[in-house]
Amino acid sequence: MDKILVVDDEPAIVTLLSYNLKQAGYEVATATDGEAALALASEQDFTCILLDLMLPKLDGMEVTKRLRQEKVRTPIIIVTAKNDEFDKVFGLELGADDYITKPFSPREVLARIKAVIRRTAPDEAVSVAPVTPAPANRAITLIGDLRIDQNKYRVTRNGQNISLTPKEFELLVYFVERDGRVLSRDAILNHVWGYDYASETRIVDIHISHLREKIEVDPKHPQLIRTVRGFGYEFVGDSHA
């Protein structure tokens, strides 16, 4: 059974989420402060963590940072009551996989969690079942001095490692596999995040901005991930090969 960790210092929210998650068939654990959340997430296996940002003892940002430093890869959905985009961007930069802004509906939370499970389930299956290695021309992509190794989840430029978050790497691979195609924000959101909330396409722009900062020679004038105004984005790798 999938197990969800709900972290919030508001009892009403904890009760609401716990009830709806259990009704949907999930096992639920809860924490009301950052220290307790960090301890639980470090010691137990969870399918997903719903993490409020405004917490006593340790805030959600610090919890996210420490979990990622400890190599805990459990998907994290940060929950914030703030409208300040900085919190969302910073949370994603630290390694969170998604965000939800209060007030939210339990239905939306369930949809986000299901999307996370769909994304992570194939990876888990690969880790326990023997598989045939992907052909070298699919596993490793060379674009100029940029090298993308899908087997090792590694991106380098001139031999120097480029540190990407799991979501940034997933987004980059999605683009590489669709080189030369114009992709809408909705399509990217649906395939990479696993849901199609049109109002949430901003998360696509945020991640692409971060990705450009890391892989483009001149992020202000991107040559790999180009904006196609009125449509979305296009990855142009052939001309750099």
N, C-alpha and C positions, 0 to 999 in steps of 0.2 A: 504493500500500500504506500502511495506517495505521502510524504510527510512534509508539512509546511510549518515554518517558524514565523509566528506573528509577533512583531515587536512594536509596542506602542504604550505610552504612559497614560492613555485615556481608557479607563475601564470599559466605557460604553463601546468604543471602537473595537477593542479586543474581543468583547462579547459578541458583537455583531459579526465580525469576521470569522471568529471561531465557529459560531453557529452555522453560518452559510458554508464554510469550508467542510465541516463535518457532514452537513446535509448532502454535499456534493461528493462525499466518499473519501475525503482526505483525513489523514491523521494530523492532529494539530498540537504543536507545543507553543507556549507563549512566554514572553519576557516583557518586563515593564521598564527596564533601564538598559543602557548600553553595555555595562559590564556583564550583566546576566546574559544578554544576547550574544556577546563575544564568546563567553564561556560555552554556551550551548552550541553555537555554530562551529566552534573549534573542536568540540568533543563528539558531536553526533552528526550523522548524515541526514541532510535535508534535501528535498527536491527543489525547494525554493524558499527564499527568505523575503518576507514583507517587512520592510524596515523604515520606520518613521525617522525623520531627520532630527526632530526636536525631542531629545531624550535626556533624562538626568544621568549623571555620572560620566557617560561617554555619549557624545552625539552620534547620529547616524553616519555622518561623514567619517568620523574617526573609526567607527566600527567597520565600515566598508574598507577603509584604508588598511587597517590591521589584518582583516581577513584575507585581503589580496596579498599582503606581504607574507602571510603565513601559507600562501599557495592554496587557500580554500577557494575552490572554483564554483561553489554553489551559486546558482543564479540569484541575483539580488534585485528586487524591485523596490526602489526607494519611494516613500510616501511622504509628501510634504503639503503643508497648508499654505505655504508661501507662494506668491505669484512671481517672485523674483527669479528670473531665468538663470541667474548665476548659480543658484542652488542645484538646479537640474543639470546644468552643464558640468559643474564641478563634480557632482555625484557620478555622472557618466564617465568623466575623465578618470576618476578614482577606480573605476572598474564595475560600477553598477550596470545592470543589463537593461533596465527600463525604469520609468518613473510614473507615478500616479499622483495627481494633485487633488487634495481634499477641497470640497466634498466629492466623494466618488460613490458609485453604486456597487454593491456586492457582485452584480452581474458582470461589471467591467473587470473587477478584480479576478473573478474566475476565468474570464476570457484571457486575461494577461497570463495567468498562471498556466492555463492549458497551452498557450503559445510557447511558453518557456519549456514546458515538458516535451512538446513536439520537437523543439529544436535540440534538446539535449539527449533525448532517448536514442537516436541513431549513434551518437558518439559513445554512449554507454555500451550499446550492443557491439560496437567494433572492439571495445577494450576487452571483452570477455570471450569473443568468438574469433577463431582463426579466419583470416581473410587473405585473399590474394593481393599483394601490393599493387598499387596503381602503376600504370606504365610511367616511365621516367618523364615522357613528354607531357604528361598530365600532372605529375606530382611536382615538377619544377618548372617554373616559368621565368624566362629571362627577358627583361625589357630594358635595353640599354645596360646601365650598370646596376639595375635593380634586379634582385634575385628573390623569387617567392617559392619557398619550399613547403608544399602542403603536407608532406609527411611529417616534417619536424615542426610545423607551425612557426616557421621562421622567415623573416624578411630581412635582407641585408642590402646595403649599397657599398660597392667596392670593398666587400668583406666585412664592413662594419654593421653590427646588428642594429636594426630599427625596432624599438619596443612598441608593439601594438597590443591593445586590449583584445580579448577574445572576440568581441563584437566588431572591432575594427578589422581584424584579420578575416572574419567571416564576410564582412562587407567587401573587402578587397577581392577575395576569391570569387564572390558573386559577380563583381565587375569583370574580372579577368576572364571568367568563363563565358562572358557575353560581350567580349571585345567588339567594338564597332556598332553596338546596338544602342539606340536611345531608350533609356529606361525611365519610366515615370516614378515619381515619389511613392505613389500608391503601390506600384508593383514591387519596388524595393522594400517598402514597409511590410508588404504581405509575405514576400519570400524570405527576407532576412530576419524579421521580427515575428512573423507568423500570425499577424492580425492585420485588419484592414480598416482601422479607425481613421477616416480621412482627416479628422481634426488633429491627429497626432503626427502628421508628416514632418513636423518641425524636428522631431527626433532624428529623422534622416539627414536633414541639413546640418544638424549639430555634429553627427558622427562623420559626415563627409568633410566638414570643415577641419575636424581633428585629424582625419586621415590625410588630407592634403598637406597639413602642416608637417606631417612625418615623411611622406613619400614623394612629394613634389620638390623639385629643385627650387622653384620660385612659387610658393603657395599663393601669392597674390595674382599670379598669372599661370594658373594650372594648365599643364599640357597632357596629363594622364587622365584625370577626371574632370571633364569639361562640362560646364553648365549649358544646357540647351534651353534657352529662355522660352517659357510657355509650355515646356514639355517635361523636363527633368534633367537627367545627367547621361553622359556618354563616356565610356572608357575607351581611350585611344592608345592601344599598346603596340600595334603593328608598326607604326612609323618610328617607334623608339627601339625596335628590336635590333 
